[in-house]
Amino acid sequence: AGFFPTYNRNKRSLALDMKTPEGMEITRRLIGTADVLTENFRPGAMDALGLGYDTLKVQNERLVYCSLKGFLSGPYEQRSALDEVVQMMAGLAYMTGPSGRPLRAGASVNDMMGGMFAAIGILAALRERDVSGKGQLVQSALYENCAFLVGQHMMQYVVTGKAANPMPERLSAWGIYDVFDCADGQLFLGVVTDTQWKIFCEEFAFSHLFTDDRLKTNSMRSSSRELFMPFLREHFAQWKRDELEAKVAAVRRSALEGVRRAAAADAAGRYENRDARAADRTRRTTARHAAQSTESKRARSRDPGRTRLRRGRHWRAAQSRNRGGTVVAERYVRLTNGLICMGMLKSRFAP
């Protein structure tokens, strides 16, 4: 009952009977000035009404026509589909429920994500239209969307050769990633890094767990959950849910503050080092320029005819060659603000 008002709120609607001449006339007038048309009738219905993409693109070549179906091109393309049907077909229901009891997800995930993929495709088509000046056909389907959702489990089979267990029976990738019973409810807790494990043990005074060599790393904890999960379940069963949640939130804020302080200290150190390096570069550059200036003066005293080229703020002497009465300076390369500039200097002189 809540699906339609949730996803159609704040929209202006118009109901038309497209099987009447009047309704069809209004429909075609609207389509003639539209940027985007979306439809999710059964396969072939729009063509039967004379409103298929091939027909409408003649009337409005800038139209982006989005067709939302149960299945894309293939053996099932003429079938109708519902969210729960494709969850059963693609394996999402298998992954959600316990073994032998497929269970649909707790929301209409394919209906929603099918629409999201359609919107993404429409946006891409509109950007393409900015270049080409023409619209195109966009398609989105429930089944292919659901296959995308379980793609990670398919890849797991490809990589390991072992089919994924349903989520209620899976081996978690993290040592603590579960629902815990409290005195008056339940709370989900996740400890997914070694740093979080250290903070978790310190804040809850679980020093015996932190010093256990069998639980040093996340991978060790994930494969040895029987060593600590019974203790944690018994311990948290004595907490009230709100108190445990507040404790965890306080720990998280403390950890984030520690991270911010460490980042600030690191940034301050980098700035100090940067300033020191900049000062050192200035000293070395000044010394180098002084040496180059002295050498340049000596060179000019030895060869007064030597040509000088301006290079940024500095001067560079370049040996000249006489080519038919033209002084051609050697090709040089100047690097300025990351841009490489090449130049050639020519000047006339009396032979």
Summary of the structure (lengths in Angstrom):
residues: 351
radius of gyration: 35.8
end to end distance: 97.4
largest distance: 104.1
contacts: 846
relative contact order: 0.05
helix: 52%
strand: 17%
